[in-house]
Amino acid sequence: MHHSRLCSIQIDCKVDDVDAAANFWAGALGCRVDLAHPGSRERYRQLETPSDQPMVQIQRVDHESRVHLDLETDDIEAEIARLEALGAVVHARLERWVVMQAPSGQRFCVVRVQRPDFPLNANRWD
């Protein structure tokens, strides 16, 4: 048995200045950039979002700009197996997360638990 839920929306920006990108998205979404958040580091900027909404993180990337979702789970390997059974495939295994690809082509990440209220509102998979 494990749990998973939508954790965050990742806005991948192929830019030189991650702060300018974060300021744009903060203004567009009516949020503030939270530089004190542990998620704001190097290539990343965390936006402040209400606790009942997914987190939004801006990240500077080398690939084309896009948006992807992160799913948080208390058992990454069990969640990967569940998603593979639905038709997803592993695209890349990184140090702390796994990039997967849906049968329809979108990439998304499976990450360890990120928010302190987990597993509130998470799906339970037996």
Secondary structure as UniProt FT lines:
FT   STRAND          2..13
FT   HELIX           18..29
FT   TURN            35..36
FT   TURN            38..39
FT   TURN            42..43
FT   STRAND          44..47
FT   TURN            51..52
FT   STRAND          55..60
FT   STRAND          66..73
FT   HELIX           76..85
FT   TURN            86..87
FT   STRAND          89..93
FT   STRAND          97..101
FT   TURN            103..104
FT   STRAND          107..112
FT   TURN            116..121
FT   STRAND          123..125
//
